[in-house]
């Protein structure tokens, strides 16, 4: 049950996708995501394999 992590290319913020700010465009029905720190829209997925960490508690 891994949480998808994201990274803002504008400011370097990293965190779970659940922390991103979202707005839904009523006219198109599309959801837009924004960085919670800088409001940037250039958000990329982080590769979970890069961390090399697994937490099984």
N, CA, C and O of each residue as an XYZ file, in Angstrom:
228
protein
N       0.825     -1.200      0.000
C       0.000      0.000      0.000
C       0.861      1.253      0.000
O       0.853      2.022      0.961
N       1.596      1.451     -1.072
C       2.466      2.611     -1.130
C       1.745      3.857     -1.597
O       0.968      3.815     -2.551
N       1.998      4.941     -0.939
C       1.442      6.234     -1.331
C       2.281      6.793     -2.464
O       3.509      6.806     -2.377
N       1.635      7.255     -3.526
C       2.347      7.845     -4.659
C       2.926      9.198     -4.242
O       2.195     10.073     -3.779
N       4.224      9.363     -4.406
C       4.866     10.614     -4.056
C       5.120     11.447     -5.305
O       5.371     10.917     -6.387
N       5.050     12.743     -5.131
C       5.203     13.688     -6.223
C       6.306     14.679     -5.897
O       6.706     14.828     -4.742
N       6.796     15.361     -6.939
C       7.803     16.406     -6.760
C       7.444     17.598     -7.635
O       7.108     17.442     -8.809
N       7.521     18.795     -7.048
C       7.293     20.032     -7.797
C       8.600     20.436     -8.459
O       9.618     20.602     -7.787
N       8.570     20.594     -9.768
C       9.768     20.968    -10.503
C      10.094     22.456    -10.333
O      11.203     22.887    -10.647
N       9.132     23.237     -9.841
C       9.353     24.670     -9.655
C      10.121     24.988     -8.376
O      11.058     25.786     -8.387
N       9.711     24.349     -7.263
C      10.331     24.700     -5.983
C      11.030     23.533     -5.294
O      11.742     23.736     -4.311
N      10.837     22.311     -5.796
C      11.499     21.156     -5.201
C      10.704     20.473     -4.101
O      11.200     19.530     -3.485
N       9.477     20.927     -3.840
C       8.637     20.284     -2.826
C       8.456     18.820     -3.169
O       8.292     18.461     -4.335
N       8.486     17.969     -2.142
C       8.213     16.545     -2.316
C       7.251     16.098     -1.243
O       7.338     16.521     -0.091
N       6.336     15.243     -1.635
C       5.391     14.722     -0.663
C       4.371     13.813     -1.314
O       4.394     13.606     -2.527
N       3.468     13.267     -0.496
C       2.446     12.378     -1.036
C       1.450     13.134     -1.911
O       1.190     14.319     -1.702
N       0.905     12.431     -2.884
C      -0.049     13.032     -3.808
C      -1.252     13.618     -3.070
O      -1.857     14.584     -3.534
N      -1.597     13.038     -1.929
C      -2.752     13.496     -1.158
C      -2.576     14.926     -0.640
O      -3.567     15.586     -0.326
N      -1.339     15.417     -0.546
C      -1.089     16.760     -0.031
C      -1.213     17.842     -1.104
O      -1.242     19.030     -0.783
N      -1.285     17.443     -2.365
C      -1.375     18.421     -3.443
C      -2.712     19.142     -3.398
O      -3.732     18.561     -3.028
N      -2.695     20.413     -3.779
C      -3.933     21.181     -3.889
C      -4.587     20.831     -5.222
O      -3.903     20.713     -6.239
N      -5.897     20.666     -5.219
C      -6.614     20.322     -6.437
C      -7.785     21.266     -6.657
O      -8.434     21.708     -5.710
N      -8.041     21.565     -7.921
C      -9.249     22.290     -8.286
C      -9.862     21.580     -9.478
O      -9.146     21.072    -10.341
N     -11.167     21.544     -9.524
C     -11.849     20.902    -10.642
C     -12.451     21.981    -11.518
O     -13.179     22.851    -11.041
N     -12.136     21.916    -12.816
C     -12.662     22.861    -13.786
C     -14.053     22.387    -14.193
O     -14.194     21.359    -14.854
N     -15.072     23.134    -13.799
C     -16.450     22.725    -14.058
C     -16.767     22.675    -15.550
O     -17.580     21.857    -15.979
N     -16.146     23.525    -16.333
C     -16.455     23.563    -17.762
C     -15.877     22.374    -18.522
O     -16.476     21.918    -19.496
N     -14.720     21.866    -18.092
C     -14.093     20.746    -18.802
C     -14.186     19.440    -18.030
O     -14.044     18.364    -18.610
N     -14.428     19.526    -16.714
C     -14.487     18.335    -15.884
C     -13.109     17.815    -15.491
O     -13.002     16.771    -14.847
N     -12.053     18.534    -15.874
C     -10.690     18.105    -15.550
C     -10.279     18.605    -14.170
O     -10.706     19.669    -13.722
N      -9.448     17.820    -13.513
C      -8.901     18.212    -12.213
C      -7.479     18.705    -12.419
O      -6.673     18.036    -13.065
N      -7.172     19.871    -11.871
C      -5.828     20.444    -11.966
C      -5.170     20.343    -10.601
O      -5.798     20.620     -9.579
N      -3.893     19.943    -10.586
C      -3.166     19.829     -9.321
C      -2.113     20.922     -9.224
O      -1.526     21.335    -10.224
N      -1.889     21.378     -8.004
C      -0.954     22.459     -7.721
C      -0.081     22.091     -6.542
O      -0.502     21.342     -5.660
N       1.130     22.612     -6.524
C       2.041     22.434     -5.403
C       1.491     23.183     -4.187
O       1.091     24.340     -4.314
N       1.461     22.546     -3.013
C       0.961     23.229     -1.812
C       1.897     24.323     -1.307
O       1.472     25.173     -0.524
N       3.170     24.324     -1.737
C       4.122     25.336     -1.285
C       4.131     26.574     -2.197
O       3.995     27.703     -1.726
N       4.290     26.343     -3.501
C       4.465     27.495     -4.400
C       3.317     27.684     -5.381
O       3.263     28.701     -6.074
N       2.405     26.729     -5.452
C       1.290     26.840     -6.384
C       1.656     26.430     -7.803
O       0.859     26.601     -8.725
N       2.860     25.889     -7.982
C       3.307     25.475     -9.305
C       2.502     24.299     -9.837
O       1.936     23.520     -9.070
N       2.459     24.181    -11.162
C       1.689     23.117    -11.785
C       2.575     22.062    -12.440
O       2.069     21.098    -13.014
N       3.891     22.239    -12.359
C       4.820     21.294    -12.974
C       5.160     20.202    -11.957
O       6.231     20.210    -11.351
N       4.213     19.254    -11.782
C       4.341     18.204    -10.785
C       4.675     16.894    -11.485
O       4.034     16.530    -12.471
N       5.675     16.189    -10.976
C       6.071     14.912    -11.562
C       6.023     13.813    -10.515
O       6.183     14.065     -9.321
N       5.798     12.585    -10.985
C       5.815     11.420    -10.101
C       7.254     11.121     -9.701
O       8.171     11.214    -10.517
N       7.438     10.761     -8.438
C       8.737     10.273     -7.999
C       8.743      8.768     -8.148
O       7.747      8.104     -7.862
N       9.847      8.236     -8.588
C       9.991      6.798     -8.741
C      10.251      6.186     -7.366
O      11.280      6.482     -6.758
N       9.357      5.348     -6.861
C       9.550      4.769     -5.526
C      10.823      3.924     -5.420
O      11.349      3.737     -4.323
N      11.318      3.414     -6.548
C      12.529      2.614     -6.516
C      13.786      3.454     -6.252
O      14.806      2.916     -5.822
N      13.718      4.763     -6.505
C      14.861      5.636     -6.275
C      15.222      5.711     -4.792
O      16.398      5.815     -4.441
N      14.225      5.657     -3.938
C      14.471      5.764     -2.499
C      15.118      4.501     -1.942
O      15.941      4.568     -1.029
N      14.750      3.371     -2.486
C      15.299      2.118     -1.985
C      14.787      1.764     -0.610
O      15.399      0.961      0.094
N      13.676      2.350     -0.220
C      13.138      2.129      1.104
C      11.832      1.347      1.007
O      11.010      1.589      0.123
N      11.662      0.425      1.911
C      10.382     -0.228      2.072
C      10.068     -0.246      3.549
O      10.913     -0.601      4.371
N       8.863      0.132      3.881
C       8.505      0.142      5.302
C       7.378     -0.844      5.506
O       6.258     -0.638      5.039
N       7.684     -1.908      6.205
C       6.680     -2.905      6.539
C       6.668     -3.068      8.038
O       7.459     -3.815      8.613
N       5.751     -2.351      8.659
C       5.675     -2.400     10.122
C       4.570     -3.305     10.566
O       4.352     -3.472     11.766
